[in-house]
Amino acid sequence: METIHNCRSRNIHVTGKKLKPNTKYYVFMESVDMNEFAFPKQLPVTMIRGAFKPGQIVESIGLTVVGAPRISFRTAQHNHEIGPFNAPTTVVDGLSSSYSGTSDFINVDLADLSNQTSPGHLGYVKKGMVLVNTNGTAEAQVGEVQLMTDSKGEIQFSLHIPDPVVAANPKFTTGSSTIRLTSSPINSPVLDPGGSSAETDYLSSGYATSYEEQVLSIKTPEVDRRLVETLDAVRLTQNERSENRTVTSSSSSSSSVVGEYFDPLAQSFLITAENANGTNSDGVYVTGGEVYFKTKDPSIPVTVQIRTMRDGTPTTVVVPFGQVNIQSNDVNISDDGSVATEFKFNTPVYLQTGYEYALVLSLIHI
């Protein structure tokens, strides 16, 4: 079996949440600047002629040079946010569902672009690139490309891993690669006041994947981490041991302190083996639930998580598929807790018998 050392070229659909709203972000992969290869779901354009439609294939035009920017993708509904490209389950408020001759962006179907079953849909864009649909009825020019969070502190974008065969392209070895989204344009480990960042791991393998017969989950548990403060580390080179200590010379540097734990609003529960009908089970599947609110933020969503427990305290480990956001518009409030707010996980969450878990609610203000 041949070993593949470098990640092959493809597009990754990246979703960032709980970030600072209405802020420009920069993306790095293994500390390599990848902003040239990233573009947002709502791709800014200036229409030249015609109007696009959902489901059309859009491609860049011009001379094809090895290593030069080019792209082919499918358009989604103009106000699409989450769900099928032509029948979204969540839309962007205030936007029309259809395109026009004056549309200032193309809504890219990022799920299709990152789908390995559509190898022809691939690539990245640059400012000034001309895009046209395959039947030639619509044409547009790409505008200023940047990654901006919305009013909820969320962002969706495509990150293109370039062809490792081209010598000038950055290369990434197979295995685990860290993708970092940060408000620092130079990827500084110490953020300015009000700055924020998020990280995730991109896993790739040069070997055929093998599976065990019994699998509890096929998704790696996530760890909820928070940057709680930044401390200055000072190394003293000379001092006097006295009641009034005097430092005659010193050198200093800065380091980030990542808060691996914060005290969340949580409710613990135990999964028991005995069911209501008298039978025993090895676990349960949780599809959703109800929560009750008295107040809410006008724009920032509520994050619902199921976490593991240790020594009676919630950990930072989120159970696979056990996280969902409730948008502010969907949060119901009441003074007496009489109105429920329903939430549903995207995939049923498996919880093992005999283990204690915690339902955690969080609202991040930056």
N, C-alpha and C positions, 0 to 999 in steps of 0.2 A: 504494500500500500504506500503510495507516494505521500510525502509530508509537504504541506503547503505552509510556508513560513510567513507570508505577508497576506494581510486582509485583501480580498478581491474588491473590485470597484462595485459600489452599490450606493443607494440612497437610504438613509435612516430617518424615520419619522420621530422627531423629538418633541415631547410635550413638557413644558415647564409650568409649575404651579407654585403658589404661595411665595411669589416674588414681589418686588416693589412695583406697584402699578405705574403705567405710563412712563416707563424707563427704558433707555437703550441698553441692550446687553451684547456681549461678545462671547463667542464660543471657541473653546480650545479642546483639543483631543490629545491626551498624553503631553500636555503643555505646548503643543504645536498650534499656532494660530490658524484656525480653520474658517475665518470669517469670509474669505474669498469663495469658499465652497458651500456656504449656508445662505438660505433665503427663506422668507416667511411664507406662511400659508396664503396670506393675502398679498400676492405679488404685485407691487406697484407698477403701473403701466400708463402710457399715454396712447389712446386709440388713434390709429391712422385711418382706418376705414372699417365699415361693417360693425358687427357685434357678435360676441361669442355666445355659445349656448352650453348648458351643462352636458357633460358626457362627450364633448368633442376632444379629439387628439390635437394638441398644440405642439408645434416644433419650432426650433430656431432655424433661421435661414442664413445663408452666407457660405463662404468657403469653409470646407471641412479640413482642418489641420489637426494632426495628432497632438493631443494634449490641450487643445484650445477649448474654451467653454462652448458647450452645446447641450441641448436638452430636448426631451420629448416627454409630455405628461398629459393626463386627462383632466379636464376642467370639472369642478364641482359646482353645485348650485351657488349662485352669487352670495347668498347669506349663510352658506353652510358653515357649521362649526364641528358637530359630532354626528356620526351615523353614516348611512349610505349616501353616496355622492349626490344622488338625485332625490332623496327622501330623508333629509336629516332629522335626527331626533332632537337636536339642539341647534338653534340658529342664532346669528348675531342680531341683537335688537337694533331696530332703526334702519336696517338695510333691506333693499328690495330683493326678491328671490330670483329675478331675471337680470341679465346683462343689457346694456344699452350702448349706443355709439359714443357715449361720454363716460363710460365706466372708468374709474381710476385704478382699478386693480382686477386681477384674475384670481379667483379662488381655486387654488391647486388641490387636486385630490391626492393628499400626501399618503393616504393608506395604499392607494394603487401604485404610487411612485415607489414606495418602499417594498411592495409585494414582489417576492422572488419569482412568482409565476408570470410576471410581466417584465421580462428582461429587457425588452425594447424601450421601456419607460425608464429613463435614466438621465442623470446629468445635473448641471448647475447653470446659473445665469450670471450675467454681468450687466452693468449699466450701459444702455445704448443698444443692447441686443434686440433684434427684430424677431417677433414671434408671429406665426400664422397658423390657422387651423388647416387641417389636411384638405378640405374642399375649397380653400382659398377665398372664403367669403368674409373673413375677419383678419385684421392685421394690427399689431400694436408694438410699441417700443418700450423696453424695460426702463423704469425710472431708477431712483436712488434706492439701493437695496440695504436695508438695515433691520435688525431684530428689535422690535419694540413690544413690551408687554401691554396688555389692554387694561381697562379700568379695574379689572378683578385681579390683576397681578398674574395673568396667565399668558402663555405664548405657545404657538405651534409653528414649527419650522422643519425644513428638510436639510439634513447634513449629508453632503456627498463625499464618500470616500473615493478619492481619485485612483486612476489606474496605476498600480505599482510598477508596471512595465515602463512607464514614461519616467526617465531619469530625474526630471525636474520636480516631479510630484512628491509630496510627503508620503512616507511608507509607515505602516503600522503592523507590527508582528501579531500573529494570531494569539489568542488567549484573552485576557481581560484588559481592556483599554478604558481609561477614565475620560468621560466627556464632561467638561465643566462649562457652565453658563454663568457669566459673571458681569457685574456692572463696571469692572475695571478693564479698560482697553488693553492693558499690558499684563493682565492675569496676575495682578499682585496678590500675594497671599494675605496681605493686610489691607482690608477694605477701608475706604473713607467712611466717615460717619454717614449713616443712611444707606450705605451700599449693601448689596446682597449677592448671593451666589447659590448655585445648586449643582449637584454632581450626580452622575449615574455611571454605571459600568456597561460597556458594550462587549459582549462575549462572542468570540469567533473561534473556530477550530479548523485545523487542517486535516482532521481525521474523520472517518465515518462515525456518526453518533450511535452509541449502543444504548439500549433501554433495558431496565430491569422489568421483570414480570409484574411486580407490585410497586406502584408509584403513588405516593400520597399527594404530591404536587409537582408540577412541571415548571413552576416559576420560583426564582430565588427570592427568599424573604428580603424585604427592604428594611433599612435602618433609618429612622427619622432622626436627623442630626440638626443641631442649631448652633450657629456661631453666636455665643453669648457675650463675648467681650474680647478686646485686644489689649494685651499687656506689653509693656516695654521691659525687656530683659536687660538688666544692667550688670556688668561685670566690673567689680572694683579691683583696681590694680595697686592701690595704696590707700590705707586709712589709718586713723588713730583710734585706739580703744580708750575712749573717754566718755564722760556723760554727754558732752556736746561733741558729737562725732563730726569730723571734718573730712571730706573727700577731696584729695589733692589732685587726683587724675582718675579718669574712668573711660571706658568705651561702652557703647550701648548698641543694641539692635532691637528689632521688634519681632514678636512672634504671636501667632493666632492661637487662642484657646477655644477649642470646639466643645461646646456643651453637649455631651453625649446623652444628657438626661435633663428634662425639665418636668415639673410636677403638673401633669395634665388633669383636665376634668374627665374622670373615668368612672365606670361602674364595672366591677368584676363579676364573673359568673363561672360556674363549674359545669362541665359537660359530664353527665352521669350515664352509666351503661343501661339503666333500666328505662324503658319507654313507658308511655302512659298505658299502652295496651298489654303490659306485662312482659314484653319481649326485650331482649338485650341487643345492643348494637355497638359497633366499634367506633362510631362517630356520627356526626350530623352534618348536613349541608345547610348553610345559612344563606338565604337569598336577599334579605333586606330587613327592614324594621321600621319603627316609628319613634320619633323623638319630639320633645315639646319645648317651646321657646317662649320667653316673655318679651325679649327684645332681639334685635338683629342689626347688623351693619347694612347700610344702604347699597353696598356694592360688593364687598368681599365675601366669598362663599364660605360655608362651614365645611370643614373636613371631618369625615367620619372614618374611624379606623378600628379594626380589631387587632389588638396586640397580644403578645404572649405575656405571662406573668412570672415573676420570680420573687420568692419570699414575700408574697402578698402585695407586691408593687408592680405596676405596669412597666415593662421594658420598653426599649426603643425599636424592637423588632415587630414589624407589621406582618401579619399573616398573609401569605400569598393570595392576591386578588382581594384582600380585605381592606380596601380603601376606596372611598368615593367622595366626591364633592357635591354639596347641596348648594345650588346657586341662590343668591340672596332673594331673587324674585320668587323662588319656590319655597322659601321658609315661611311657615305660618306662625303667627304669634298670638298669644292670648294671656290675659292677666291671671287666669285660674287654671291654666294647663288643660283646657278642654279641647283645644284644636291641635290635632296631630300633624306632624310633618313626616311624610313617608320618604324613605330612601331605599334604593335598590342597588346592589352590587352588580357590576358588569358580568361577573361570572360567579356561580354559587361557590361559597367559601367553605372549605372542609375543615371541621374542628374535631380533634380526636377525643375519644372518651377518656375520662380520668384526668384531663388537663384543665387548668384554670386560665381563662382569658379575660381581657378587659375591653369594653367598648369605650373608645376615646373620642371626644369632641374637641376640636381646636379651631381657633380663628386667629390668623396671623396678621398682626399689624406691624408695618415697617415704617 
